[in-house]
Amino acid sequence: MEDKTKITLKKVIDSKKITEQAFEIAKKSIAKGKENEAKEIINMVSCYLKDSLHFQEKNDLINAFGAVYYSHGWLDTGARLGIFDVHNNKLFVVD
């Protein structure tokens, strides 16, 4: 049984897959007139995902996991503010 209180490589990888899936959807769902705001968020998400990989390669799983969560937080913020026109409440905090 997996210990849910531990940050594992599997947890980092699984979380990153979900975030990357949401990221791909968000990039295709930019609301009209919100391109500049979306560009800023997309840049931040991309940077945090790269940071996550950097930390993962150094076996710093806590920071790798944190960077994934920061990136997903940016996506959720964009969704909540209507910058991304998404309606998937499994991947975003919407609806």
C-alpha positions as CSV (number, residue, x, y, z in Angstrom):
1,M,0.0,0.0,0.0
2,E,1.4,3.4,-1.0
3,D,2.2,5.8,1.8
4,K,0.2,9.0,0.8
5,T,2.3,11.1,3.1
6,K,5.5,10.5,1.1
7,I,6.6,12.2,-2.1
8,T,7.7,9.5,-4.4
9,L,9.0,9.6,-8.0
10,K,5.8,7.9,-9.1
11,K,3.8,10.7,-7.4
12,V,5.8,13.3,-9.2
13,I,5.5,11.6,-12.5
14,D,1.8,11.0,-12.2
15,S,1.1,14.6,-11.1
16,K,3.2,15.9,-14.0
17,K,1.2,13.8,-16.5
18,I,-2.0,15.3,-15.3
19,T,-0.6,18.8,-15.4
20,E,0.8,18.3,-18.9
21,Q,-2.6,17.0,-20.0
22,A,-4.3,20.1,-18.6
23,F,-1.6,22.3,-20.1
24,E,-2.2,21.0,-23.6
25,I,-5.9,21.6,-23.3
26,A,-5.4,25.1,-21.9
27,K,-3.0,26.1,-24.7
28,K,-5.8,25.2,-27.2
29,S,-8.5,26.9,-25.2
30,I,-7.4,30.6,-24.9
31,A,-10.4,32.9,-24.6
32,K,-10.8,35.5,-27.2
33,G,-9.2,38.8,-26.1
34,K,-7.2,37.0,-23.4
35,E,-4.1,36.1,-25.5
36,N,-1.7,38.4,-23.6
37,E,-2.8,37.0,-20.2
38,A,-2.6,33.4,-21.5
39,K,0.9,34.0,-22.9
40,E,2.1,35.0,-19.4
41,I,0.5,32.0,-17.7
42,I,1.7,29.6,-20.4
43,N,5.3,30.9,-19.9
44,M,5.0,30.4,-16.1
45,V,3.6,26.9,-16.5
46,S,6.4,26.0,-18.9
47,C,9.0,27.3,-16.5
48,Y,7.7,25.5,-13.5
49,L,7.5,22.2,-15.5
50,K,11.1,22.7,-16.5
51,D,12.0,23.4,-12.9
52,S,10.2,20.2,-11.9
53,L,12.3,18.2,-14.3
54,H,15.5,19.9,-13.0
55,F,14.6,19.0,-9.4
56,Q,13.6,15.5,-10.4
57,E,17.0,14.9,-12.1
58,K,18.7,15.9,-8.9
59,N,16.4,13.5,-6.9
60,D,14.9,16.5,-5.1
61,L,11.4,15.1,-5.2
62,I,9.9,17.6,-2.8
63,N,10.8,20.6,-5.0
64,A,10.0,18.6,-8.1
65,F,6.5,17.9,-6.8
66,G,6.1,21.5,-5.6
67,A,7.0,22.9,-9.0
68,V,4.4,20.6,-10.6
69,Y,1.8,21.9,-8.2
70,Y,2.8,25.6,-8.8
71,S,2.4,25.0,-12.6
72,H,-1.0,23.5,-12.2
73,G,-2.0,26.3,-9.9
74,W,-1.3,28.7,-12.7
75,L,-3.5,26.7,-15.0
76,D,-6.3,26.7,-12.5
77,T,-6.0,30.4,-12.0
78,G,-6.2,31.0,-15.7
79,A,-9.3,28.7,-15.9
80,R,-11.0,30.5,-13.0
81,L,-10.3,33.9,-14.4
82,G,-11.7,32.9,-17.8
83,I,-8.4,33.2,-19.6
84,F,-8.7,29.6,-20.6
85,D,-12.2,28.5,-21.8
86,V,-12.1,25.1,-20.2
87,H,-14.9,23.1,-18.6
88,N,-13.2,20.0,-17.5
89,N,-13.5,19.8,-13.7
90,K,-11.3,16.8,-13.5
91,L,-8.3,18.7,-14.7
92,F,-9.2,22.3,-13.7
93,V,-10.9,24.0,-10.7
94,V,-13.9,25.1,-12.7
95,D,-17.7,24.6,-12.9
